[in-house]
C-alpha cells in the first residue's frame, strides 16, 4: 500500500478514535454510559466475528497471503463497533446531519481498517488504487 493510502487510512481511524473519545466522555458525564454498555453487550457483532474466525481457520491461505484477512476483520469489526457505540452516546438526540457524519466517519474507519488488514495479510491483493 502506498504511503498516501497508509496515511489516509491511519488518519481516518485516528479521527474516528478521537471523535469517539470526546463524544464518549461527554456521554459519560451526562449519564448515558448505560446505553453504551447495553449496546456493547449485544452478541450480534461478536457472533459475526466468531464466524469470521472460523471461516479464516477453515479457508486455505492463498498464495501471496501471510494469514487470512478474515482474522484481521474479526478483530477490526468489533473495535469499529465499539468506537461507533461510544461515539453514539455523545448527544441525547443528535441532529440528522450529525448522525450522517458519524455514520460516514465510523463506516469509513471500518473500511480503512479493512484496507490495512488486506495490505498486511495479502499484499498481493491490494487494489491498484491503493498501491
N, CA, C and O atoms as a MOPAC input file, in Angstrom:
PM7 MOZYME 1SCF
protein

 N      0.85100 1    -1.17000 1     0.00000 1
 C      0.00000 1     0.00000 1     0.00000 1
 C      0.89900 1     1.23400 1     0.00000 1
 O      1.96200 1     1.23400 1     0.62000 1
 N      0.47800 1     2.26100 1    -0.68100 1
 C      1.28800 1     3.47300 1    -0.78400 1
 C      1.29500 1     4.24800 1     0.53200 1
 O      0.43600 1     4.05200 1     1.39200 1
 N      2.26900 1     5.12000 1     0.66700 1
 C      2.36700 1     5.94100 1     1.87900 1
 C      1.15400 1     6.85100 1     2.02300 1
 O      0.69700 1     7.10900 1     3.13700 1
 N      0.63700 1     7.33400 1     0.90700 1
 C     -0.55600 1     8.19100 1     0.96300 1
 C     -1.75900 1     7.39700 1     1.46400 1
 O     -2.53800 1     7.89700 1     2.27600 1
 N     -1.91500 1     6.16300 1     0.98500 1
 C     -3.02700 1     5.32200 1     1.42900 1
 C     -2.88800 1     4.98200 1     2.90900 1
 O     -3.86900 1     5.02200 1     3.65200 1
 N     -1.66100 1     4.64300 1     3.34200 1
 C     -1.43200 1     4.36500 1     4.76600 1
 C     -1.78900 1     5.58600 1     5.61700 1
 O     -2.47500 1     5.46600 1     6.63200 1
 N     -1.31800 1     6.75500 1     5.19200 1
 C     -1.58700 1     7.98100 1     5.93700 1
 C     -3.08200 1     8.26800 1     5.98900 1
 O     -3.61400 1     8.62500 1     7.04000 1
 N     -3.75200 1     8.11300 1     4.86400 1
 C     -5.19600 1     8.34100 1     4.82900 1
 C     -5.95500 1     7.38800 1     5.73300 1
 O     -6.84100 1     7.80400 1     6.47900 1
 N     -5.60700 1     6.10600 1     5.66800 1
 C     -6.29200 1     5.10200 1     6.49400 1
 C     -6.03800 1     5.33500 1     7.97600 1
 O     -6.97100 1     5.33800 1     8.77800 1
 N     -4.78200 1     5.53000 1     8.33600 1
 C     -4.45900 1     5.74700 1     9.74900 1
 C     -5.03800 1     7.06800 1    10.25400 1
 O     -5.48100 1     7.15400 1    11.39900 1
 N     -5.03500 1     8.09100 1     9.40800 1
 C     -5.63300 1     9.36700 1     9.79400 1
 C     -7.12700 1     9.24700 1    10.01800 1
 O     -7.66000 1     9.80000 1    10.98000 1
 N     -7.81000 1     8.52300 1     9.13100 1
 C     -9.25400 1     8.33400 1     9.25700 1
 C     -9.58200 1     7.59200 1    10.55500 1
 O    -10.49600 1     7.97000 1    11.28700 1
 N     -8.82400 1     6.53800 1    10.82300 1
 C     -9.04500 1     5.77700 1    12.05400 1
 C     -8.74000 1     6.64500 1    13.27000 1
 O     -9.45800 1     6.58500 1    14.26800 1
 N     -7.68800 1     7.44500 1    13.19800 1
 C     -7.34000 1     8.33600 1    14.30500 1
 C     -8.42400 1     9.35900 1    14.58500 1
 O     -8.74200 1     9.62500 1    15.74400 1
 N     -8.99600 1     9.93800 1    13.53600 1
 C    -10.07900 1    10.90600 1    13.72300 1
 C    -11.30300 1    10.22400 1    14.32100 1
 O    -11.96600 1    10.79500 1    15.18700 1
 N    -11.61300 1     9.01000 1    13.87000 1
 C    -12.74400 1     8.27200 1    14.43600 1
 C    -12.50000 1     7.95900 1    15.91000 1
 O    -13.41700 1     8.05800 1    16.72600 1
 N    -11.27600 1     7.58400 1    16.25200 1
 C    -10.93300 1     7.29300 1    17.64200 1
 C    -11.05400 1     8.54600 1    18.49900 1
 O    -11.63800 1     8.50400 1    19.58200 1
 N    -10.51300 1     9.64800 1    18.02800 1
 C    -10.58400 1    10.90300 1    18.77000 1
 C    -12.03100 1    11.35800 1    18.94600 1
 O    -12.41200 1    11.80400 1    20.02800 1
 N    -12.82800 1    11.24900 1    17.90400 1
 C    -14.24200 1    11.61600 1    17.98700 1
 C    -14.96800 1    10.74000 1    18.99900 1
 O    -15.76800 1    11.23800 1    19.79200 1
 N    -14.69500 1     9.44300 1    18.97800 1
 C    -15.34500 1     8.53400 1    19.92400 1
 C    -14.96200 1     8.86500 1    21.35700 1
 O    -15.81400 1     8.83600 1    22.24500 1
 N    -13.69900 1     9.17800 1    21.59600 1
 C    -13.25600 1     9.51400 1    22.95800 1
 C    -13.93900 1    10.78900 1    23.44300 1
 O    -14.44300 1    10.83800 1    24.56600 1
 N    -13.95600 1    11.81400 1    22.60100 1
 C    -14.56000 1    13.09100 1    23.00200 1
 C    -16.05400 1    12.93100 1    23.25200 1
 O    -16.57200 1    13.41300 1    24.25900 1
 N    -16.74800 1    12.25500 1    22.33700 1
 C    -18.19800 1    12.10100 1    22.49800 1
 C    -18.53900 1    11.14100 1    23.63300 1
 O    -19.53600 1    11.34400 1    24.32500 1
 N    -17.73600 1    10.10300 1    23.83800 1
 C    -17.99000 1     9.18000 1    24.94700 1
 C    -17.79300 1     9.87900 1    26.28100 1
 O    -18.56000 1     9.65900 1    27.21800 1
 N    -16.78200 1    10.71000 1    26.36900 1
 C    -16.54300 1    11.46100 1    27.60900 1
 C    -17.75800 1    12.32200 1    27.93500 1
 O    -18.22100 1    12.35900 1    29.07500 1
 N    -18.26100 1    13.00800 1    26.92600 1
 C    -19.44600 1    13.84700 1    27.13100 1
 C    -20.65000 1    12.99900 1    27.53900 1
 O    -21.39700 1    13.37600 1    28.44100 1
 N    -20.83800 1    11.86900 1    26.88700 1
 C    -21.96400 1    10.99600 1    27.20900 1
 C    -21.87900 1    10.42000 1    28.60700 1
 O    -22.89300 1    10.30400 1    29.29400 1
 N    -20.67300 1    10.05700 1    29.03600 1
 C    -20.49900 1     9.51900 1    30.39300 1
 C    -20.79600 1    10.60100 1    31.42300 1
 O    -21.46400 1    10.34000 1    32.42400 1
 N    -20.30400 1    11.81500 1    31.18400 1
 C    -20.56000 1    12.92000 1    32.11500 1
 C    -22.05700 1    13.19500 1    32.22000 1
 O    -22.55100 1    13.51800 1    33.30000 1
 N    -22.78000 1    13.07100 1    31.11500 1
 C    -24.21700 1    13.34100 1    31.10400 1
 C    -25.05100 1    12.11300 1    31.45700 1
 O    -26.27900 1    12.16800 1    31.38500 1
 N    -24.41400 1    11.00500 1    31.83700 1
 C    -25.13400 1     9.84000 1    32.35200 1
 C    -25.66400 1     8.86600 1    31.31600 1
 O    -26.65000 1     8.17700 1    31.57800 1
 N    -25.05400 1     8.78800 1    30.17000 1
 C    -25.53300 1     7.86700 1    29.13600 1
 C    -24.63000 1     6.64800 1    28.94900 1
 O    -24.69900 1     5.97900 1    27.91800 1
 N    -23.80000 1     6.36000 1    29.92200 1
 C    -22.87700 1     5.22300 1    29.80100 1
 C    -23.61400 1     3.88700 1    29.76700 1
 O    -23.14300 1     2.93600 1    29.14300 1
 N    -24.75300 1     3.80600 1    30.42400 1
 C    -25.50100 1     2.53500 1    30.43600 1
 C    -25.99700 1     2.15800 1    29.04500 1
 O    -26.07300 1     0.97800 1    28.70300 1
 N    -26.33000 1     3.16100 1    28.25200 1
 C    -26.76900 1     2.88100 1    26.87800 1
 C    -25.64900 1     2.21800 1    26.08300 1
 O    -25.86900 1     1.24500 1    25.36100 1
 N    -24.45800 1     2.76100 1    26.23100 1
 C    -23.31700 1     2.17800 1    25.51400 1
 C    -23.03600 1     0.77200 1    26.01500 1
 O    -22.75600 1    -0.12900 1    25.22500 1
 N    -23.10800 1     0.58200 1    27.32300 1
 C    -22.85200 1    -0.74700 1    27.88400 1
 C    -23.86900 1    -1.75800 1    27.36700 1
 O    -23.51400 1    -2.89500 1    27.05800 1
 N    -25.13000 1    -1.34700 1    27.27200 1
 C    -26.16200 1    -2.25800 1    26.76500 1
 C    -25.90300 1    -2.62300 1    25.30700 1
 O    -26.07500 1    -3.77900 1    24.91900 1
 N    -25.49400 1    -1.65300 1    24.50300 1
 C    -25.20500 1    -1.94000 1    23.09100 1
 C    -23.98800 1    -2.84500 1    22.94800 1
 O    -23.96600 1    -3.74300 1    22.10700 1
 N    -22.97900 1    -2.60200 1    23.77300 1
 C    -21.75900 1    -3.40600 1    23.67800 1
 C    -21.97600 1    -4.84300 1    24.14100 1
 O    -21.20100 1    -5.73100 1    23.78700 1
 N    -23.02600 1    -5.07800 1    24.93000 1
 C    -23.33000 1    -6.43800 1    25.38300 1
 C    -24.11500 1    -7.23400 1    24.34800 1
 O    -24.26600 1    -8.44700 1    24.48700 1
 N    -24.61400 1    -6.57000 1    23.31800 1
 C    -25.35300 1    -7.26100 1    22.27200 1
 C    -24.42200 1    -8.24300 1    21.55700 1
 O    -23.33400 1    -7.85700 1    21.12800 1
 N    -24.83400 1    -9.49800 1    21.42500 1
 C    -23.90700 1   -10.51300 1    20.90400 1
 C    -23.74000 1   -10.54000 1    19.39000 1
 O    -22.87900 1   -11.26700 1    18.89500 1
 N    -24.51700 1    -9.78500 1    18.64400 1
 C    -24.52000 1    -9.92000 1    17.18700 1
 C    -23.14700 1    -9.72800 1    16.56200 1
 O    -22.69600 1   -10.57300 1    15.78800 1
 N    -22.48400 1    -8.63800 1    16.88500 1
 C    -21.18400 1    -8.35700 1    16.26000 1
 C    -20.13500 1    -9.38600 1    16.68400 1
 O    -19.24200 1    -9.72300 1    15.90800 1
 N    -20.24600 1    -9.87500 1    17.90000 1
 C    -19.27700 1   -10.86300 1    18.38200 1
 C    -19.51600 1   -12.22700 1    17.73300 1
 O    -18.56600 1   -12.95400 1    17.44200 1
 N    -20.77700 1   -12.57000 1    17.50800 1
 C    -21.07800 1   -13.81900 1    16.80600 1
 C    -20.57000 1   -13.76400 1    15.36100 1
 O    -20.02100 1   -14.74200 1    14.85300 1
 N    -20.75500 1   -12.62500 1    14.71300 1
 C    -20.25700 1   -12.48800 1    13.34800 1
 C    -18.73600 1   -12.56000 1    13.32000 1
 O    -18.16000 1   -13.15700 1    12.41100 1
 N    -18.08700 1   -11.96000 1    14.30200 1
 C    -16.62200 1   -12.03700 1    14.37800 1
 C    -16.16800 1   -13.47000 1    14.60600 1
 O    -15.16500 1   -13.90400 1    14.04000 1
 N    -16.89800 1   -14.20200 1    15.42600 1
 C    -16.58700 1   -15.61600 1    15.62400 1
 C    -16.72800 1   -16.40400 1    14.33200 1
 O    -15.92500 1   -17.29000 1    14.04000 1
 N    -17.75300 1   -16.07400 1    13.56500 1
 C    -17.92300 1   -16.70500 1    12.25500 1
 C    -16.72800 1   -16.40500 1    11.35600 1
 O    -16.24900 1   -17.28900 1    10.64600 1
 N    -16.24700 1   -15.16900 1    11.38300 1
 C    -15.08400 1   -14.80900 1    10.56800 1
 C    -13.84100 1   -15.58300 1    10.99500 1
 O    -13.04500 1   -15.99400 1    10.15100 1
 N    -13.67100 1   -15.78300 1    12.29800 1
 C    -12.52200 1   -16.55800 1    12.79000 1
 C    -12.61000 1   -17.99400 1    12.28600 1
 O    -11.62500 1   -18.54800 1    11.79900 1
 N    -13.78900 1   -18.59100 1    12.40500 1
 C    -13.96000 1   -19.96900 1    11.93600 1
 C    -13.71900 1   -20.05000 1    10.42800 1
 O    -13.04900 1   -20.96500 1     9.95000 1
 N    -14.26500 1   -19.09600 1     9.68600 1
 C    -14.05600 1   -19.08500 1     8.23200 1
 C    -12.57900 1   -18.92600 1     7.89100 1
 O    -12.09200 1   -19.53800 1     6.94100 1
 N    -11.86800 1   -18.11100 1     8.65700 1
 C    -10.43200 1   -17.91800 1     8.41000 1
 C     -9.64800 1   -19.18800 1     8.69600 1
 O     -8.66600 1   -19.48300 1     8.01400 1
 N    -10.07400 1   -19.93300 1     9.69600 1
 C     -9.35100 1   -21.14900 1    10.06100 1
 C     -9.58500 1   -22.28900 1     9.07700 1
 O     -8.70000 1   -23.12100 1     8.87600 1
 N    -10.76200 1   -22.34000 1     8.46500 1
 C    -11.05700 1   -23.45300 1     7.55800 1
 C    -10.76600 1   -23.12100 1     6.09700 1
 O    -10.72100 1   -24.02200 1     5.25900 1
 N    -10.57100 1   -21.85500 1     5.78500 1
 C    -10.27100 1   -21.45700 1     4.40700 1
 C     -8.77200 1   -21.55200 1     4.16900 1
 O     -7.99200 1   -21.00200 1     4.94700 1
 N     -8.35400 1   -22.23200 1     3.12100 1
 C     -6.91800 1   -22.31200 1     2.84700 1
 C     -6.36000 1   -20.93300 1     2.48500 1
 O     -7.03200 1   -20.12000 1     1.85100 1
 N     -5.13500 1   -20.69600 1     2.89800 1
 C     -4.46500 1   -19.42700 1     2.61400 1
 C     -4.03000 1   -19.42900 1     1.15000 1
 O     -3.41500 1   -20.38400 1     0.67800 1
 N     -4.35000 1   -18.36700 1     0.45100 1
 C     -3.98700 1   -18.24100 1    -0.96500 1
 C     -2.50600 1   -17.92300 1    -1.10700 1
 O     -1.89700 1   -17.38800 1    -0.18000 1
 N     -1.92300 1   -18.24400 1    -2.24600 1
 C     -0.53500 1   -17.83700 1    -2.47900 1
 C     -0.42900 1   -16.30700 1    -2.42200 1
 O     -1.23000 1   -15.60300 1    -3.03600 1
 N      0.54100 1   -15.81300 1    -1.69900 1
 C      0.71000 1   -14.37800 1    -1.52800 1
 C      0.12700 1   -13.85200 1    -0.23200 1
 O      0.32700 1   -12.68600 1     0.11000 1
 N     -0.59400 1   -14.69800 1     0.49500 1
 C     -1.16000 1   -14.29000 1     1.78100 1
 C     -0.28300 1   -14.80600 1     2.90800 1
 O      0.23100 1   -15.92300 1     2.84100 1
 N     -0.11300 1   -13.99900 1     3.93400 1
 C      0.59600 1   -14.46700 1     5.12300 1
 C     -0.38100 1   -15.17500 1     6.04600 1
 O     -0.09700 1   -16.26600 1     6.54100 1
 N     -1.52000 1   -14.56000 1     6.27600 1
 C     -2.63100 1   -15.15500 1     7.03000 1
 C     -3.91100 1   -14.74100 1     6.32500 1
 O     -3.88700 1   -13.90400 1     5.42200 1
 N     -5.01100 1   -15.31900 1     6.73100 1
 C     -6.28400 1   -14.94400 1     6.13300 1
 C     -6.68400 1   -13.54500 1     6.59800 1
 O     -6.61900 1   -13.25600 1     7.79300 1
 N     -7.09300 1   -12.68200 1     5.68700 1
 C     -7.54900 1   -11.34700 1     6.08500 1
 C     -8.78900 1   -11.39700 1     6.97000 1
 O     -9.10900 1   -10.42600 1     7.65500 1
 N     -9.48400 1   -12.52800 1     6.95500 1
 C    -10.67700 1   -12.65100 1     7.79100 1
 C    -10.33600 1   -12.55500 1     9.27900 1
 O    -11.15100 1   -12.08900 1    10.07400 1
 N     -9.13300 1   -12.99500 1     9.65400 1
 C     -8.73000 1   -12.87200 1    11.06000 1
 C     -8.60500 1   -11.40900 1    11.46800 1
 O     -9.04000 1   -11.02600 1    12.55400 1
 N     -8.02400 1   -10.61100 1    10.62000 1
 C     -7.91400 1    -9.18500 1    10.91300 1
 C     -9.26800 1    -8.50900 1    10.97000 1
 O     -9.50400 1    -7.64700 1    11.81600 1
 N    -10.16000 1    -8.90100 1    10.06900 1
 C    -11.50500 1    -8.32500 1    10.08700 1
 C    -12.27400 1    -8.75100 1    11.33000 1
 O    -13.10300 1    -7.99700 1    11.84000 1
 N    -12.00000 1    -9.96100 1    11.82100 1
 C    -12.65800 1   -10.42100 1    13.04700 1
 C    -12.26500 1    -9.56400 1    14.24200 1
 O    -13.00700 1    -9.48700 1    15.22200 1
 N    -11.11900 1    -8.92800 1    14.16900 1
 C    -10.68700 1    -8.01400 1    15.23000 1
 C    -11.17700 1    -6.59500 1    14.94400 1
 O    -11.62200 1    -5.89600 1    15.85400 1
 N    -11.09900 1    -6.17200 1    13.69100 1
 C    -11.43300 1    -4.78700 1    13.33100 1
 C    -12.91800 1    -4.47800 1    13.49200 1
 O    -13.26900 1    -3.37900 1    13.92100 1
 N    -13.79200 1    -5.41600 1    13.16000 1
 C    -15.22100 1    -5.12900 1    13.22700 1
 C    -15.72000 1    -4.83600 1    14.64100 1
 O    -16.42900 1    -3.84600 1    14.82600 1
 N    -15.38500 1    -5.64700 1    15.65100 1
 C    -15.84900 1    -5.29500 1    16.99900 1
 C    -15.23500 1    -3.99600 1    17.51600 1
 O    -15.88100 1    -3.25700 1    18.26000 1
 N    -13.99200 1    -3.71500 1    17.12500 1
 C    -13.37600 1    -2.45400 1    17.54900 1
 C    -14.08700 1    -1.26500 1    16.91200 1
 O    -14.34500 1    -0.26300 1    17.57900 1
 N    -14.40100 1    -1.37300 1    15.63900 1
 C    -15.14900 1    -0.31100 1    14.96900 1
 C    -16.53500 1    -0.13900 1    15.55100 1
 O    -17.01900 1     0.98200 1    15.70300 1
 N    -17.17400 1    -1.24900 1    15.87700 1
 C    -18.49200 1    -1.20500 1    16.50700 1
 C    -18.40700 1    -0.52600 1    17.86800 1
 O    -19.27500 1     0.26700 1    18.23200 1
 N    -17.36500 1    -0.83900 1    18.60700 1
 C    -17.17400 1    -0.21000 1    19.91500 1
 C    -16.96800 1     1.28800 1    19.80200 1
 O    -17.54000 1     2.05400 1    20.57700 1
 N    -16.15100 1     1.71300 1    18.84100 1
 C    -15.93700 1     3.15300 1    18.64400 1
 C    -17.23400 1     3.85400 1    18.25600 1
 O    -17.54100 1     4.92500 1    18.77900 1
 N    -17.98700 1     3.26200 1    17.35100 1
 C    -19.25200 1     3.87300 1    16.93500 1
 C    -20.24400 1     3.92400 1    18.08900 1
 O    -20.99200 1     4.89300 1    18.22300 1
 N    -20.25600 1     2.89400 1    18.91600 1
 C    -21.15200 1     2.87500 1    20.06700 1
 C    -20.78200 1     3.96100 1    21.05900 1
 O    -21.65400 1     4.67600 1    21.55200 1
 N    -19.50500 1     4.08900 1    21.35300 1
 C    -19.07500 1     5.13200 1    22.28400 1
 C    -19.36500 1     6.52000 1    21.72300 1
 O    -19.73300 1     7.42900 1    22.46700 1
 N    -19.20500 1     6.68000 1    20.44100 1
 C    -19.48600 1     7.96500 1    19.81200 1
 C    -20.97700 1     8.28700 1    19.83900 1
 O    -21.35900 1     9.45600 1    19.89200 1
 N    -21.80800 1     7.26900 1    19.80300 1
 C    -23.25400 1     7.48800 1    19.73200 1
 C    -23.85400 1     8.04200 1    21.01700 1
 O    -24.96000 1     8.58200 1    20.98900 1
 N    -23.16100 1     7.92300 1    22.13300 1
 C    -23.73300 1     8.43300 1    23.38900 1
 C    -23.35400 1     9.88400 1    23.64000 1
 O    -23.64900 1    10.41700 1    24.70900 1
 N    -22.71500 1    10.52900 1    22.68900 1
 C    -22.24300 1    11.90000 1    22.86800 1
 C    -23.33700 1    12.92700 1    23.00600 1
 O    -23.13700 1    13.94500 1    23.66900 1
 N    -24.47700 1    12.69900 1    22.40800 1
 C    -25.58500 1    13.64800 1    22.49900 1
 C    -26.87900 1    12.86700 1    22.67500 1
 O    -27.02100 1    11.75100 1    22.17700 1
 N    -27.81600 1    13.47300 1    23.38900 1
 C    -29.10100 1    12.82300 1    23.64700 1
 C    -29.82300 1    12.50900 1    22.33700 1
 O    -30.23400 1    11.37300 1    22.10400 1
 N    -29.97000 1    13.50400 1    21.50300 1
 C    -30.64600 1    13.32800 1    20.22400 1
 C    -29.93000 1    14.17900 1    19.16900 1
 O    -30.31700 1    15.32200 1    18.92600 1
 N    -28.89000 1    13.62500 1    18.54500 1
 C    -28.12700 1    14.42200 1    17.57600 1
 C    -28.95900 1    14.77100 1    16.34000 1
 O    -29.88800 1    14.05400 1    15.96800 1
 N    -28.60400 1    15.87000 1    15.73100 1
 C    -29.28900 1    16.30200 1    14.51000 1
 C    -29.00200 1    15.30800 1    13.38700 1
 O    -28.00100 1    14.59200 1    13.42100 1
 N    -29.88600 1    15.27200 1    12.39500 1
 C    -29.69600 1    14.30300 1    11.30200 1
 C    -28.34800 1    14.42800 1    10.58900 1
 O    -27.75100 1    13.41100 1    10.23800 1
 N    -27.85900 1    15.63900 1    10.37000 1
 C    -26.58100 1    15.77200 1     9.67100 1
 C    -25.42000 1    15.26800 1    10.53000 1
 O    -24.41200 1    14.80400 1     9.99700 1
 N    -25.55700 1    15.35500 1    11.85400 1
 C    -24.52400 1    14.80600 1    12.74100 1
 C    -24.54800 1    13.28300 1    12.67200 1
 O    -23.49700 1    12.64200 1    12.65400 1
 N    -25.73600 1    12.71000 1    12.63300 1
 C    -25.85700 1    11.24900 1    12.52400 1
 C    -25.22700 1    10.73300 1    11.22800 1
 O    -24.51600 1     9.72800 1    11.22300 1
 N    -25.50100 1    11.43500 1    10.14100 1
 C    -24.93400 1    11.03300 1     8.84900 1
 C    -23.41100 1    11.16600 1     8.87500 1
 O    -22.69700 1    10.29200 1     8.38300 1
 N    -22.92200 1    12.25800 1     9.44800 1
 C    -21.47000 1    12.46900 1     9.52100 1
 C    -20.80100 1    11.38800 1    10.36400 1
 O    -19.73600 1    10.89100 1     9.99900 1
 N    -21.41500 1    11.02000 1    11.49000 1
 C    -20.84100 1     9.97200 1    12.33800 1
 C    -20.87000 1     8.61600 1    11.63700 1
 O    -19.92100 1     7.84000 1    11.74500 1
 N    -21.95400 1     8.33200 1    10.92200 1
 C    -22.02300 1     7.07200 1    10.17000 1
 C    -20.93500 1     7.03000 1     9.09900 1
 O    -20.28700 1     6.00100 1     8.90800 1
 N    -20.73800 1     8.14300 1     8.40700 1
 C    -19.69400 1     8.23600 1     7.39100 1
 C    -18.31300 1     8.07900 1     8.01900 1
 O    -17.45600 1     7.37500 1     7.48500 1
 N    -18.10400 1     8.73500 1     9.15000 1
 C    -16.80700 1     8.67300 1     9.83100 1
 C    -16.48600 1     7.25700 1    10.29200 1
 O    -15.40700 1     6.74000 1    10.00500 1
 N    -17.41300 1     6.63100 1    11.00300 1
 C    -17.12600 1     5.30800 1    11.56100 1
 C    -17.20300 1     4.20500 1    10.50200 1
 O    -16.45600 1     3.22900 1    10.57800 1
 N    -18.08000 1     4.34500 1     9.53200 1
 C    -18.08800 1     3.39600 1     8.41800 1
 C    -16.79600 1     3.46600 1     7.62500 1
 O    -16.25100 1     2.44200 1     7.21400 1
 N    -16.31400 1     4.67900 1     7.41300 1
 C    -15.03600 1     4.85600 1     6.72700 1
 C    -13.87500 1     4.29900 1     7.51600 1
 O    -12.91400 1     3.78700 1     6.94200 1
 N    -13.95800 1     4.39800 1     8.84100 1
 C    -12.89300 1     3.84200 1     9.68200 1
 C    -12.84200 1     2.32100 1     9.55500 1
 O    -11.76100 1     1.73300 1     9.54200 1
 N    -14.00600 1     1.68800 1     9.46100 1
 C    -14.02700 1     0.23200 1     9.27600 1
 C    -13.44500 1    -0.12900 1     7.90800 1
 O    -12.69200 1    -1.09600 1     7.79000 1
 N    -13.78900 1     0.64000 1     6.88100 1
 C    -13.20700 1     0.38900 1     5.55500 1
 C    -11.69700 1     0.62000 1     5.55800 1
 O    -10.95100 1    -0.13500 1     4.93400 1
 N    -11.24800 1     1.65500 1     6.25600 1
 C     -9.80600 1     1.92300 1     6.35100 1
 C     -9.10100 1     0.78200 1     7.07500 1
 O     -8.01000 1     0.37000 1     6.67900 1
 N     -9.72700 1     0.27300 1     8.13700 1
 C     -9.14100 1    -0.86500 1     8.85000 1
 C     -9.09100 1    -2.09100 1     7.94200 1
 O     -8.12300 1    -2.85100 1     7.97700 1
 N    -10.12500 1    -2.28300 1     7.13400 1
 C    -10.12600 1    -3.38800 1     6.18200 1
 C     -9.01100 1    -3.27200 1     5.15700 1
 O     -8.39400 1    -4.27100 1     4.78600 1
 N     -8.75200 1    -2.05400 1     4.70000 1
 C     -7.65300 1    -1.84100 1     3.74900 1
 C     -6.30900 1    -2.15100 1     4.39000 1
 O     -5.42900 1    -2.72500 1     3.74900 1
 N     -6.14800 1    -1.77300 1     5.65100 1
 C     -4.89700 1    -2.06400 1     6.36300 1
 C     -4.73400 1    -3.56600 1     6.56400 1
 O     -3.64700 1    -4.10900 1     6.37100 1
 N     -5.81600 1    -4.23300 1     6.95200 1
 C     -5.76700 1    -5.68700 1     7.13200 1
 C     -5.38600 1    -6.35800 1     5.81800 1
 O     -4.55300 1    -7.26500 1     5.80200 1
 N     -5.98500 1    -5.92100 1     4.72900 1
 C     -5.66600 1    -6.50500 1     3.42700 1
 C     -4.20900 1    -6.26600 1     3.05500 1
 O     -3.54600 1    -7.16100 1     2.53100 1
 N     -3.71000 1    -5.07200 1     3.32100 1
 C     -2.31400 1    -4.75800 1     2.99000 1
 C     -1.33600 1    -5.59000 1     3.80900 1
 O     -0.27800 1    -5.97400 1     3.31100 1
 N     -1.68100 1    -5.86900 1     5.05300 1
 C     -0.78400 1    -6.65200 1     5.90900 1
 C     -0.88300 1    -8.15200 1     5.63600 1
 O      0.13200 1    -8.84800 1     5.60700 1
 N     -2.10800 1    -8.64700 1     5.43600 1
 C     -2.29500 1   -10.08600 1     5.27700 1
 C     -2.08300 1   -10.55500 1     3.84100 1
 O     -1.55400 1   -11.64300 1     3.61700 1
 N     -2.48500 1    -9.75300 1     2.88400 1
 C     -2.43400 1   -10.16400 1     1.48100 1
 C     -1.93000 1    -9.03000 1     0.60200 1
 O     -2.70300 1    -8.47000 1    -0.17600 1
 N     -0.66100 1    -8.68000 1     0.70700 1
 C     -0.16700 1    -7.54000 1    -0.07600 1
 C     -0.34600 1    -7.70400 1    -1.58300 1
 O     -0.46300 1    -6.71100 1    -2.30100 1
 N     -0.36900 1    -8.92600 1    -2.06200 1
 C     -0.52100 1    -9.15200 1    -3.50000 1
 C     -1.92300 1    -8.79800 1    -3.99300 1
 O     -2.12000 1    -8.58600 1    -5.18900 1
 N     -2.88900 1    -8.73200 1    -3.09400 1
 C     -4.27600 1    -8.48600 1    -3.48100 1
 C     -4.73400 1    -7.05400 1    -3.23300 1
 O     -5.92100 1    -6.75700 1    -3.36700 1
 N     -3.81600 1    -6.16700 1    -2.87500 1
 C     -4.17000 1    -4.76000 1    -2.66300 1
 C     -4.54400 1    -4.14900 1    -4.01100 1
 O     -3.79000 1    -4.27900 1    -4.97500 1
 N     -5.70200 1    -3.48200 1    -4.09300 1
 C     -6.11200 1    -2.88000 1    -5.36900 1
 C     -5.09500 1    -1.85300 1    -5.87100 1
 O     -4.38300 1    -1.22700 1    -5.08500 1
 N     -5.04400 1    -1.69500 1    -7.17500 1
 C     -4.08000 1    -0.77100 1    -7.78600 1
 C     -4.27800 1     0.65700 1    -7.29500 1
 O     -3.31300 1     1.41800 1    -7.22000 1
 N     -5.48800 1     1.03100 1    -6.96400 1
 C     -5.78500 1     2.37000 1    -6.47300 1
 C     -5.01900 1     2.69400 1    -5.19300 1
 O     -4.67100 1     3.85000 1    -4.95600 1
 N     -4.75500 1     1.68200 1    -4.36900 1
 C     -4.07700 1     1.89400 1    -3.08400 1
 C     -2.57300 1     1.66200 1    -3.15100 1
 O     -1.87900 1     1.85500 1    -2.15200 1
 N     -2.06000 1     1.25700 1    -4.29300 1
 C     -0.62200 1     0.96800 1    -4.38600 1
 C      0.18800 1     2.21100 1    -4.58200 1
 O      1.41300 1     2.14100 1    -4.68000 1

